[in-house]
Amino acid sequence: MPSDQPQPALVLVRPQMGENIGAAARAMWNFGLDRMRIVAPRDGWPNPAAVAMSSGAGRLLDEARLSDKLADAVGDCSYVYATTARGRGLTKPVLSPERAMADAAARIAAGEKVAVLFGPERAGLENEDVARANAIISVPVNPEFASLNLAQCVLLVSYEWMRAAGEVVHEADVPAKGDWASAIEIEKLATHYEDRLGEAGFFYPPEKAEGMKINLRNLWSRMRLTRADVQMLHGVMRQMVRWKERDGS
Amino acid sequence: MPSDQPQPALVLVRPQMGENIGAAARAMWNFGLDRMRIVAPRDGWPNPAAVAMSSGAGRLLDEARLSDKLADAVGDCSYVYATTARGRGLTKPVLSPERAMADAAARIAAGEKVAVLFGPERAGLENEDVARANAIISVPVNPEFASLNLAQCVLLVSYEWMRAAGEVVHEADVPAKGDWASAIEIEKLATHYEDRLGEAGFFYPPEKAEGMKINLRNLWSRMRLTRADVQMLHGVMRQMVRWKERDGS
């Protein structure tokens, strides 16, 4: 069953290789899209090669909406984007995948149905196909080497959809284990090192001692240590002292 | 000849299938990246399957820098990102591809050398590999279906690089004094501490030794040390050993 999440339909127009259809399904589902539509696939439908390639995303193929004509495939959509490699000399908005999916998210939130068209592997969409679109999506690629395949293009659009839909952006600088050390714990660590290094004769010559201590404290405070880190660093110093005392006694 | 454009190096760590190495080269070059580094490829090097798959981007394979060890591959880099699917329970910044490449662009504009690590197809990077990284890149995917392959992951990072390189904001955290330490300098520091602490009996009990070493390496790589910091930390350890040897002899 398709997810309830409102989302764009991705429409493969006259796709050729079954493998690419399967790979496109996987690319979509990686980013939470599961409404595939297929127009006039070259090798008929269902396609065993597509199924074989789609592992884990086979449901998208089972539920894909098949049409003979593009007009039927997007008949229920109020806004259609066409992905093309080249500028077409058409008077339509040309959007990056990011802008296009932000636009799509806004339209969908407002209750519109939208679709994104992807052309056949070799030649891309015909001008006649593009004529049915309201806007063009053009992926910014290296002008010396623009060779995105069908599934890669689907992947990038799906990735931008997920970003635009704002579902998952886990960005954190949160310590995974335990908490950040408190200032007082850092202070104790600094003092521990200062004391032991003092005994060991580290702060030499005397006129440089103060500067060296400050450098060391700066280091600890800049480091963003967790409690576990602080314990480990205490352990490092304790062990060096223990080593000295054991062998030195 | 590689392009003059300063850019991150993309490092494939122990890649398995030649086809994926070739596809990764194409994905990179689609977005203008041409500095590939390869660590210990499973099937040796050069790899005919990689060449066959790389059509149009074969130059990247010819010019790829091959290493036996990850440490050598990133020795000249001062900031390293590791791509991982799972959170690792590590206390490192976790960035989206977008944020990571914006960060990389700012660092590169400030003169840093950066690298992005990609793990082997099946298992991804080992914890030991991730321990060498300063930050983690995690692609926001469908939690029900996270099946990005190697070349797709390279594609998304490269795509975000091209987007970020277009809009570089010069605001990297520039060290006030001196330069950031390079990965090879951090590596030497980590080894120095590991060796002396090993002699001192720090890594005990033996079954915990490996985990302790990885924790310590994670600490160094996370700290963003300057050259001066590294010298000071070397000095700390040298002094503790000198102290032991003086009193202990």
Interface residues (C-beta under 8 A of the other chain):
Chain A: R26 A27 W29 N30 F31 G32 G56 A57 E98 V139 P140 V141 N142 E144 F145 A146 S147 L148 Q152 L155 L156 Y159 M162 R163 E167 V168 V169 H170 E171 A172 D173 P175 A176 K177 Y193 R196 L197 E199 A200 G201 F202 M212 N215 L216 L219 R222 M223 R224 T226 A228 D229 M232 L233 G235 V236 M237 Q239 M240 V241 R242 W243 K244 D247 G248
Chain B: R26 A27 W29 N30 F31 G32 G56 A57 G87 R88 G89 L90 T91 P93 V94 L95 S96 E98 R99 S138 V139 P140 V141 N142 P143 E144 F145 A146 S147 L148 Q152 L155 L156 Y159 M162 R163 G166 Y193 R196 L197 E199 A200 G201 F202 M212 N215 L216 L219 R222 M223 R224 L225 A228 D229 M232 L233 G235 V236 M237 Q239 M240 V241 R242 W243 K244 D247 G248
